[in-house]
Amino acid sequence: MEELCVTKSNGSLVPACAPTPVEMLHLSRIDRLPALRCNARTLHVFEAIGPPGAAHSIIRQALSKALVPYYPLAGRLNHHHHHHLQVQCTGEGVWFVEASANCTLKSVGYFEDVTSIPFEKLLPHNPPQTQPIDPLVLMQVTEFEGDGFVMGLTFCHTICDGLGAAQFLNAIGEFARGANQLTIPPVWHRNFLPDQPQTILTNSTPPPPPPAADNYYELEQANIDIPLHHINQLKQQFLGSTFEIVAAILWRNRTQAIFSSLGSENRSMMKLVFFANCRHLVEPPLPKGFYGNCFFPVTISANSDTLAQAGIGEVVKMIQEAKANLLKQFADWVNHHHHHVIINKEEEKEDPFAPALGYSTLFVSEWGKLGFNQVDYGKGPPLHVVPMQGSSIIPVAILGTMPRPNKGIRVMTWCLHNTHLQPFLNAITPPNY
């Protein structure tokens, strides 16, 4: 296969196509968390929506229309006001790069093999340094020869969670298909949580990363496809949701792969962290159209011995119990019950939004229900959506959907050192659980 060559334009700012308010908007307590001061990067693979050049012009025009109701996304973050992060609605715009590839999407297998994707060619480069402050959204549309395009997206996590980002892309899709108004108008509504009066115990400095010399942290990528009929069998067998069952299989088998080669004296505490949508837990519930961050990290801990010997059904129950406790945990965090007077250091609770990073913690994120797979710019939903690895030292598994037209779950994961990867893959290949 010849090497993929992508030619990029210099890039330009796309502002809203009509005047928008110039104002300063407050962010919510969750938006402002230091852990969210990062960018999420994704690729969205689509069939062609017209002749050559059509994807560039259609999406650029639809983006400028979407930025009228979503005008805060055309603004910039402002760090000044009492150290509170805010959004300065300047109307400067979203960074947009047009690109073209020297081959068809078919010739690169529609990027179904996630491990061979040249992300840097398909994601937008940063604007030149002449730009004073970074845009909140950067987009690159790469047209392939005649049969499709890839949208590469860099999104500031401070401004939207996954549901919010997908809502914005769906709005661009509606305008691209000729709509005059949106089915779901966006709602800012970032004042849904009381501000913390004080921040006792909040540690704003992130923990130092594990030492670079420790090659234990070179996480290898793996993708596991679980077809729909197999998911349905598992649901009948273990009486859980798809997410609960797949997360249980990943966590248990990953633990077995790590500890099968070690004696029981090497036991340690293993953690599973997943992110629960909390829009329905806020009182009153958040309005339809809200696109900010509203989720809570649920952490489950188990001894490695116990976990490695547990049946999948038992691990599913652990996850279900943690989910059942979400309302209380979220309410405790909101009402800062964890800011009680500390009698001794051991009593200090870990910040749920800054869990300890390391090889013993697995982060699992569910992408199938965020709304990315419903986005339609004129010729139907994406063939597939691919997240880019965020960190080479944070074990992550993302549950997406298998590339169209297949039905089922695709797990995209960077969670194991290469010495542990093969035993894990052998154990997790359907139907070995």
HELIX and SHEET records of a PDB file:
HELIX    1   1 PRO A   34  LEU A   36  5                                   3    
HELIX    2   2 ALA A   54  ALA A   66  1                                  13    
HELIX    3   3 TYR A   71  ALA A   74  5                                   4    
HELIX    4   4 HIS A   81  HIS A   83  5                                   3    
HELIX    5   5 LYS A  106  PHE A  111  5                                   6    
HELIX    6   6 VAL A  114  SER A  116  5                                   3    
HELIX    7   7 PHE A  119  LEU A  122  1                                   4    
HELIX    8   8 GLY A  162  ALA A  176  1                                  15    
HELIX    9   9 ASN A  215  TYR A  217  5                                   3    
HELIX   10  10 LEU A  228  PHE A  238  1                                  11    
HELIX   11  11 THR A  242  PHE A  259  1                                  18    
HELIX   12  12 SER A  264  ASN A  266  5                                   3    
HELIX   13  13 SER A  304  GLN A  309  1                                   6    
HELIX   14  14 ILE A  312  ALA A  324  1                                  13    
HELIX   15  15 LEU A  326  VAL A  334  1                                   9    
HELIX   16  16 HIS A  337  HIS A  339  5                                   3    
HELIX   17  17 LYS A  345  GLU A  347  5                                   3    
HELIX   18  18 PHE A  372  GLN A  374  5                                   3    
HELIX   19  19 ASN A  418  ILE A  428  1                                  11    
SHEET    1   A 3 VAL A   6  LYS A   8  0                                        
SHEET    2   A 3 VAL A  94  ALA A 101 -1                                        
SHEET    3   A 3 SER A  12  VAL A  14 -1                                        
SHEET    1   B 6 VAL A   6  LYS A   8  0                                        
SHEET    2   B 6 VAL A  94  ALA A 101 -1                                        
SHEET    3   B 6 VAL A 137  PHE A 144  1                                        
SHEET    4   B 6 GLY A 148  CYS A 156 -1                                        
SHEET    5   B 6 ASN A  39  GLU A  47 -1                                        
SHEET    6   B 6 HIS A 384  PRO A 387 -1                                        
SHEET    1   C 3 GLU A  23  HIS A  26  0                                        
SHEET    2   C 3 GLN A  86  CYS A  89 -1                                        
SHEET    3   C 3 ARG A  76  ASN A  78 -1                                        
SHEET    1   D 6 LEU A 219  PRO A 227  0                                        
SHEET    2   D 6 GLY A 408  HIS A 417 -1                                        
SHEET    3   D 6 VAL A 396  THR A 401 -1                                        
SHEET    4   D 6 THR A 361  GLU A 366  1                                        
SHEET    5   D 6 MET A 269  ASN A 277  1                                        
SHEET    6   D 6 PHE A 295  ASN A 303 -1                                        
END                                                                             
